[in-house]
Amino acid sequence: MAGVPTPGVQVVGYRPLDPSLLVADGGRVERIDLEPGVELGYGLGERHCAGVLDDDGHRPCDRPAAPYCEAHTVPWSVASNADSDEEHAIYLAAFAPATFKVGVTRSWRLTDRLREQGADRAAHVRTAPDGRVAREIEAAIAESVGDAVRVATKRRGLHRSVDEERWERLLAGFDPVERFGFDYGLDLDAGAVPETLLTGTVRGVKGRLLVLDRDDTTYAVDMRELLGYELREGADEGDRQSSLASF
């Protein structure tokens, strides 16, 4: 990050692929690096709408709803229309140990999209000429596979491996174009405690989960839950849930 956030700066975005948080101060946007080993020491202040990020920087919003107020929440159907004429890939994704989903994305974004979701395994199973056809295929597959995975489910699988037998059984009903396997370098041998904080040593980022080590406990932070918070310099000293290993 170019410089250190001053009091009042706000978390306005996150980047799983270039692991970082985006913070805004007076319209200027900077980044907080989330590479493994980085030491973070920020407290969380007031939270309100994260506003709008665009090519000109950040436009703040002081409405109390977070992470976004009604005026700055864009429906999925509106956000997806712009890419509907491009070729799309329909994929299956696996999240350890045995949660599966179907999804669609523009073909050229397939690998990035899978990493953004924190998938452990994936397979490109169909290709469609545009978004409309892709969503029709997705809907048909979703009737038996499902098309969403909760962040809590992904967190509970952070220290586990994919059940390869069940994954292969699912893929047996398809003819994959390409397969993918991802390693996020977390190297966990026990589960991570869910928490919203920004103090600790970065272990890694998997999808929108930021994994931090602090006081002999590993925490999993949903970065979306950080959006809208104003940051204070200095470690957050509040009481936190700890793992059994910390006692």
C-alpha positions as CSV (number, residue, x, y, z in Angstrom):
1,M,0.0,0.0,0.0
2,A,1.2,3.5,-0.8
3,G,1.2,5.0,2.7
4,V,-0.6,4.1,5.8
5,P,-4.3,4.7,6.3
6,T,-5.1,7.7,8.5
7,P,-8.1,7.7,10.9
8,G,-11.4,7.8,9.1
9,V,-10.3,6.0,6.0
10,Q,-12.9,3.4,4.9
11,V,-12.7,-0.1,3.5
12,V,-14.4,0.1,0.2
13,G,-13.4,-3.1,-1.7
14,Y,-11.3,-6.3,-1.7
15,R,-9.4,-8.2,-4.4
16,P,-9.0,-12.0,-3.9
17,L,-6.8,-12.4,-7.0
18,D,-4.4,-9.6,-6.1
19,P,-4.9,-10.2,-2.4
20,S,-5.6,-6.8,-1.0
21,L,-8.2,-4.5,0.6
22,L,-9.1,-1.2,-1.0
23,V,-9.4,1.8,1.3
24,A,-10.6,5.3,0.5
25,D,-9.6,8.6,2.0
26,G,-11.1,11.8,0.5
27,G,-11.8,10.1,-2.8
28,R,-8.3,8.6,-3.2
29,V,-8.2,4.8,-3.2
30,E,-5.2,2.9,-1.9
31,R,-4.6,-0.8,-1.1
32,I,-3.6,-2.8,1.9
33,D,-1.5,-5.8,0.9
34,L,-2.8,-9.2,2.0
35,E,0.1,-11.4,0.9
36,P,1.1,-14.2,3.4
37,G,3.3,-12.9,6.2
38,V,2.0,-9.3,6.2
39,E,1.3,-7.9,9.7
40,L,-2.0,-6.1,10.1
41,G,-2.8,-3.8,13.0
42,Y,-6.0,-1.9,12.4
43,G,-9.0,-1.4,14.6
44,L,-12.6,-1.2,13.2
45,G,-14.5,2.0,13.8
46,E,-17.9,3.1,12.6
47,R,-19.5,1.3,9.6
48,H,-21.7,2.8,6.9
49,C,-22.3,2.4,3.1
50,A,-19.1,1.7,1.2
51,G,-20.2,4.1,-1.6
52,V,-19.1,3.7,-5.2
53,L,-15.7,2.8,-6.8
54,D,-15.2,4.0,-10.4
55,D,-12.4,5.1,-12.7
56,D,-12.3,8.5,-11.0
57,G,-11.7,7.0,-7.5
58,H,-14.2,6.7,-4.7
59,R,-17.6,8.4,-4.1
60,P,-18.5,8.1,-0.5
61,C,-22.0,7.6,1.0
62,D,-22.9,8.3,4.6
63,R,-26.1,6.3,4.7
64,P,-26.0,3.9,7.7
65,A,-26.8,0.7,5.7
66,A,-23.8,-1.5,5.1
67,P,-22.0,-2.8,3.2
68,Y,-24.2,-0.9,0.7
69,C,-27.3,1.1,1.0
70,E,-30.3,0.6,-1.3
71,A,-29.1,3.3,-3.7
72,H,-25.8,1.5,-4.2
73,T,-26.9,-2.1,-4.4
74,V,-27.0,-3.2,-8.0
75,P,-29.3,-6.2,-8.8
76,W,-27.4,-9.3,-10.2
77,S,-29.6,-9.3,-13.4
78,V,-28.6,-5.7,-14.2
79,A,-24.9,-6.2,-13.5
80,S,-24.8,-9.3,-15.7
81,N,-26.5,-7.9,-18.8
82,A,-23.4,-6.2,-20.2
83,D,-21.6,-9.4,-20.9
84,S,-24.5,-11.4,-22.2
85,D,-23.3,-11.5,-25.8
86,E,-19.9,-13.0,-25.0
87,E,-19.1,-16.7,-25.0
88,H,-19.7,-18.2,-21.5
89,A,-18.4,-21.3,-19.7
90,I,-20.6,-23.4,-17.5
91,Y,-18.6,-25.0,-14.7
92,L,-18.9,-27.2,-11.7
93,A,-16.9,-26.2,-8.6
94,A,-16.0,-28.3,-5.5
95,F,-15.5,-26.9,-2.0
96,A,-13.9,-29.1,0.6
97,P,-14.9,-31.6,1.7
98,A,-18.0,-32.3,-0.4
99,T,-20.0,-29.2,-1.4
100,F,-20.6,-28.7,-5.1
101,K,-22.2,-26.0,-7.3
102,V,-22.7,-25.1,-10.9
103,G,-22.0,-21.6,-12.2
104,V,-21.4,-19.6,-15.3
105,T,-18.9,-16.9,-16.3
106,R,-17.4,-15.4,-19.4
107,S,-15.1,-18.0,-20.9
108,W,-12.0,-15.8,-20.7
109,R,-12.6,-15.2,-16.9
110,L,-13.1,-18.8,-15.9
111,T,-9.9,-19.4,-13.9
112,D,-10.2,-16.0,-12.2
113,R,-13.9,-16.6,-11.3
114,L,-13.1,-19.9,-9.7
115,R,-10.3,-18.4,-7.6
116,E,-12.6,-15.5,-6.6
117,Q,-15.0,-18.1,-5.2
118,G,-12.3,-20.0,-3.5
119,A,-13.0,-23.3,-5.3
120,D,-10.8,-26.3,-4.5
121,R,-11.6,-28.2,-7.7
122,A,-13.5,-27.3,-10.8
123,A,-14.4,-28.6,-14.2
124,H,-15.5,-26.7,-17.3
125,V,-18.4,-28.8,-18.5
126,R,-20.2,-26.8,-21.2
127,T,-19.7,-23.8,-23.4
128,A,-22.5,-21.4,-24.5
129,P,-22.5,-18.7,-27.2
130,D,-23.9,-16.1,-24.8
131,G,-25.0,-15.4,-21.3
132,R,-28.7,-16.2,-21.9
133,V,-28.1,-19.7,-23.2
134,A,-25.5,-20.3,-20.4
135,R,-27.9,-19.4,-17.7
136,E,-30.5,-21.7,-19.2
137,I,-28.0,-24.6,-19.0
138,E,-26.9,-23.6,-15.5
139,A,-30.6,-23.6,-14.3
140,A,-31.1,-27.1,-15.6
141,I,-27.9,-28.5,-13.9
142,A,-28.7,-26.5,-10.7
143,E,-31.9,-28.6,-10.2
144,S,-29.7,-31.5,-9.1
145,V,-26.4,-29.9,-8.1
146,G,-27.2,-26.5,-6.7
147,D,-25.9,-23.1,-7.7
148,A,-24.7,-21.4,-4.4
149,V,-22.4,-22.1,-1.5
150,R,-22.5,-20.1,1.7
151,V,-19.3,-18.5,3.0
152,A,-19.7,-20.4,6.3
153,T,-19.6,-23.7,4.4
154,K,-16.4,-22.6,2.7
155,R,-14.9,-21.6,6.0
156,R,-15.7,-24.9,7.6
157,G,-13.7,-26.6,4.8
158,L,-10.6,-24.5,5.0
159,H,-8.5,-27.2,6.6
160,R,-10.0,-30.1,4.7
161,S,-9.5,-31.8,1.4
162,V,-12.1,-32.5,-1.3
163,D,-13.8,-35.9,-1.2
164,E,-12.4,-37.1,-4.5
165,E,-14.7,-40.1,-4.7
166,R,-17.8,-37.9,-4.5
167,W,-16.3,-35.3,-6.9
168,E,-15.5,-38.0,-9.5
169,R,-19.0,-39.4,-9.1
170,L,-20.5,-36.0,-9.9
171,L,-18.3,-35.5,-13.0
172,A,-19.1,-39.0,-14.3
173,G,-22.4,-37.5,-15.6
174,F,-20.5,-34.9,-17.7
175,D,-17.7,-34.8,-20.3
176,P,-15.4,-32.0,-18.9
177,V,-13.7,-29.7,-21.4
178,E,-11.0,-29.0,-18.8
179,R,-10.3,-29.7,-15.1
180,F,-8.8,-27.4,-12.4
181,G,-7.2,-27.8,-9.0
182,F,-6.3,-24.9,-6.7
183,D,-4.0,-24.6,-3.7
184,Y,-4.3,-21.4,-1.7
185,G,-1.3,-22.2,0.5
186,L,-3.1,-22.0,3.8
187,D,-1.6,-25.1,5.3
188,L,-4.2,-25.5,8.1
189,D,-4.4,-28.6,10.3
190,A,-7.5,-27.3,12.2
191,G,-10.5,-25.1,11.6
192,A,-10.4,-21.3,11.6
193,V,-12.6,-19.2,14.0
194,P,-15.1,-16.9,12.2
195,E,-14.4,-13.3,13.2
196,T,-14.5,-9.7,11.8
197,L,-11.1,-8.1,12.5
198,L,-8.1,-6.7,10.8
199,T,-5.3,-7.4,13.3
200,G,-2.9,-10.3,12.9
201,T,-0.5,-12.0,10.6
202,V,-1.9,-12.9,7.1
203,R,-1.8,-16.6,6.4
204,G,-3.5,-16.2,3.1
205,V,-6.7,-15.4,1.1
206,K,-9.1,-18.0,-0.3
207,G,-11.9,-16.4,-2.2
208,R,-13.3,-13.7,0.0
209,L,-12.0,-15.3,3.2
210,L,-9.0,-13.6,4.7
211,V,-7.1,-16.0,7.1
212,L,-5.2,-14.4,10.0
213,D,-3.1,-15.8,12.8
214,R,-3.4,-13.9,16.1
215,D,-2.5,-15.0,19.6
216,D,-2.2,-18.7,18.8
217,T,-5.6,-18.7,17.1
218,T,-6.4,-18.7,13.3
219,Y,-9.3,-16.6,12.2
220,A,-11.3,-16.5,9.0
221,V,-12.6,-13.1,8.1
222,D,-15.2,-12.6,5.4
223,M,-13.8,-9.6,3.6
224,R,-17.3,-8.5,2.5
225,E,-18.0,-8.0,6.2
226,L,-15.2,-5.5,6.4
227,L,-16.7,-3.3,3.7
228,G,-17.9,0.0,5.0
229,Y,-15.8,0.0,8.2
230,E,-13.7,3.0,9.0
231,L,-10.2,2.0,10.1
232,R,-8.2,3.1,13.2
233,E,-4.5,2.8,13.3
234,G,-3.3,0.3,16.0
235,A,-4.3,-3.2,16.8
236,D,-7.8,-4.0,17.8
237,E,-7.6,-5.1,21.4
238,G,-11.2,-6.3,21.9
239,D,-12.0,-9.8,23.2
240,R,-12.0,-12.4,20.5
241,Q,-13.3,-16.0,20.4
242,S,-10.2,-18.3,20.6
243,S,-9.5,-21.8,19.5
244,L,-8.9,-24.5,22.0
245,A,-5.2,-24.5,20.9
246,S,-4.7,-21.1,22.4
247,F,-5.3,-22.2,26.0
